[in-house]
Amino acid sequence: MEISLSQRAAIVTGGSKGIGLAVAARFAASGADVAIVARTAEPLKEAVSAIRKSTQSRVIGVQADVSKGHSISSPTRSSTMTWN
């Protein structure tokens, strides 16, 4: 089933590897703008690069630990500032 997510945005936590990366890649392949959130910088950069190469969607990486209260607003703020 083909679902278009164009003009939509997704924030995927744990998106630099495993299931999170697969979800982020699928959202991007369906046309969504994607903010990938992860704690570690290098895997995050690699994930963003890989998805950008394979899709036309806008993809950003946000390094944050969502288990820490002060980090929770960072992904939303970063994606809003980038896409608006």
DOFI-608687 format. One record per residue (C-alpha): residue number from 0; x, y, z; residue in one letter. Coordinates in pm, 1 decimal, decimal comma, m for minus. Layout:
BEGIN
R  nr        u        v        w rest
R NUM        X        Y        Z    A
...
***
This chain:
BEGIN
R  nr        u        v        w rest
R   0      0,0      0,0      0,0    M
R   1    134,9    340,6   m100,1    E
R   2     74,4    629,3    141,0    I
R   3    178,3    984,9     62,5    S
R   4    312,8   1186,7    352,9    L
R   5    409,2   1490,7    148,0    S
R   6    363,9   1818,1    335,4    Q
R   7    384,6   1622,9    662,7    R
R   8    664,6   1605,6    916,7    A
R   9    782,4   1328,9   1146,0    A
R  10   1012,2   1326,7   1447,2    I
R  11   1167,5    983,1   1500,8    V
R  12   1348,7    918,7   1828,1    T
R  13   1613,5    648,9   1828,1    G
R  14   1630,5    700,9   1454,2    G
R  15   2000,1    647,6   1388,0    S
R  16   1985,7    267,1   1374,3    K
R  17   1763,7    m37,9   1387,1    G
R  18   1387,5     m2,1   1382,9    I
R  19   1405,2    375,1   1431,7    G
R  20   1621,4    413,6   1120,7    L
R  21   1385,1    192,9    921,5    A
R  22   1086,9    403,0   1033,5    V
R  23   1264,7    730,6    949,4    A
R  24   1364,7    597,1    606,5    A
R  25   1008,8    482,3    532,5    R
R  26    857,8    816,6    636,8    F
R  27   1108,1    997,3    412,4    A
R  28   1041,9    756,9    123,1    A
R  29    671,5    838,1    160,4    S
R  30    745,9   1210,1    126,5    G
R  31    755,9   1334,0    486,7    A
R  32   1014,3   1575,4    618,7    D
R  33   1198,1   1383,1    890,7    V
R  34   1384,7   1489,3   1204,4    A
R  35   1593,3   1201,2   1334,0    I
R  36   1673,5   1219,5   1704,7    V
R  37   1959,1   1019,9   1856,7    A
R  38   2208,1   1047,4   2140,9    R
R  39   2525,5    971,4   1945,0    T
R  40   2652,8   1212,5   1679,3    A
R  41   2832,9    984,6   1432,3    E
R  42   2555,5    726,8   1375,1    P
R  43   2310,7   1018,4   1353,2    L
R  44   2514,0   1185,6   1076,0    K
R  45   2539,2    855,6    888,7    E
R  46   2164,0    796,4    912,4    A
R  47   2080,0   1146,4    787,6    V
R  48   2324,0   1110,8    498,7    S
R  49   2190,4    770,5    395,2    A
R  50   1828,0    884,6    393,3    I
R  51   1909,2   1207,3    207,5    R
R  52   2083,8   1006,5    m64,2    K
R  53   1786,2    778,8   m117,0    S
R  54   1495,0   1025,7    m98,2    T
R  55   1387,5   1375,6   m198,6    Q
R  56   1263,6   1454,3    153,2    S
R  57   1417,5   1706,7    387,8    R
R  58   1597,7   1524,6    666,3    V
R  59   1770,6   1672,0    969,7    I
R  60   1952,2   1514,0   1260,5    G
R  61   1908,0   1633,7   1617,1    V
R  62   2143,0   1507,7   1884,3    Q
R  63   1943,1   1479,1   2204,8    A
R  64   1869,5   1239,0   2487,4    D
R  65   1492,5   1237,4   2527,5    V
R  66   1525,3   1067,9   2866,0    S
R  67   1653,4   1404,1   2993,1    K
R  68   1380,2   1660,7   3046,8    G
R  69   1577,7   1956,0   2913,5    H
R  70   1641,5   1777,4   2580,9    S
R  71   1281,1   1702,9   2493,7    I
R  72   1199,8   2037,6   2331,2    S
R  73   1517,0   2039,7   2118,6    S
R  74   1388,9   1817,5   1832,7    P
R  75   1066,6   2013,1   1798,5    T
R  76   1244,7   2347,2   1810,0    R
R  77   1509,0   2235,4   1557,8    S
R  78   1260,0   2098,8   1307,8    S
R  79   1030,0   2399,5   1336,4    T
R  80   1315,2   2643,5   1281,3    M
R  81   1446,0   2443,2    984,6    T
R  82   1119,3   2383,7    799,2    W
R  83    926,3   2704,7    866,3    N
***
